[in-house]
Amino acid sequence: MSIIDTVKEALGSGPSAKSRPDDGSKGAYWCDDCDVRIRDVDLEGEANCPECGQEMRFEAATGRSCAC
């Protein structure tokens, strides 16, 4: 096997990282003070931090590499 074949094989394999779930999530709510993150599909009720009670900010998911 040549070096070119080895590179083609390595690049041709699928990504090893888990793909983004397709559950309708648009992003996550964050508490900047406590570093708490709750995905929008997991949130029940108002977007208040369960640790400190402050309102959490929404951050939209922007692609496959998003932490959401």
C-alpha positions as CSV (number, residue, x, y, z in Angstrom):
1,M,0.0,0.0,0.0
2,S,1.4,3.4,-1.0
3,I,1.4,6.5,1.2
4,I,-1.3,8.0,-1.1
5,D,-3.6,5.0,-0.5
6,T,-3.0,5.3,3.3
7,V,-3.9,9.0,3.3
8,K,-7.0,8.4,1.2
9,E,-8.1,5.6,3.5
10,A,-7.5,7.8,6.6
11,L,-9.4,10.8,5.1
12,G,-12.2,8.6,3.7
13,S,-13.2,7.1,7.1
14,G,-16.2,8.7,8.9
15,P,-15.7,11.1,11.8
16,S,-15.0,9.4,15.1
17,A,-16.7,12.2,17.1
18,K,-20.4,11.7,18.0
19,S,-22.6,13.6,15.6
20,R,-24.9,16.3,16.9
21,P,-28.3,14.9,18.1
22,D,-31.3,15.6,16.0
23,D,-33.8,16.2,18.8
24,G,-35.0,19.7,17.8
25,S,-32.5,21.5,20.1
26,K,-31.7,25.1,19.0
27,G,-29.0,25.7,21.6
28,A,-28.5,25.9,25.4
29,Y,-29.1,28.2,28.3
30,W,-26.0,29.3,30.3
31,C,-25.5,30.8,33.7
32,D,-22.3,32.8,33.5
33,D,-21.9,33.0,37.3
34,C,-22.1,29.3,38.0
35,D,-21.0,27.8,34.6
36,V,-24.2,25.8,34.4
37,R,-25.5,24.7,31.0
38,I,-28.9,23.3,30.2
39,R,-29.9,22.4,26.7
40,D,-33.2,24.0,25.6
41,V,-34.9,20.6,25.1
42,D,-34.0,19.6,28.6
43,L,-35.3,22.8,30.2
44,E,-38.5,22.6,32.2
45,G,-40.2,25.9,33.0
46,E,-38.3,29.2,33.1
47,A,-34.7,29.6,32.2
48,N,-33.4,30.2,35.8
49,C,-30.2,28.7,37.1
50,P,-30.8,25.8,39.4
51,E,-27.7,26.7,41.4
52,C,-28.2,30.5,42.0
53,G,-31.6,31.3,40.7
54,Q,-30.4,34.0,38.2
55,E,-31.9,34.2,34.7
56,M,-29.8,32.2,32.2
57,R,-28.8,33.5,28.8
58,F,-29.6,31.6,25.6
59,E,-26.9,30.7,23.2
60,A,-27.9,29.3,19.8
61,A,-26.1,26.3,18.3
62,T,-24.3,27.2,15.1
63,G,-22.9,24.0,13.7
64,R,-21.7,20.5,14.3
65,S,-18.7,21.6,16.4
66,C,-20.9,23.5,18.9
67,A,-20.7,22.4,22.5
68,C,-24.5,22.1,22.6
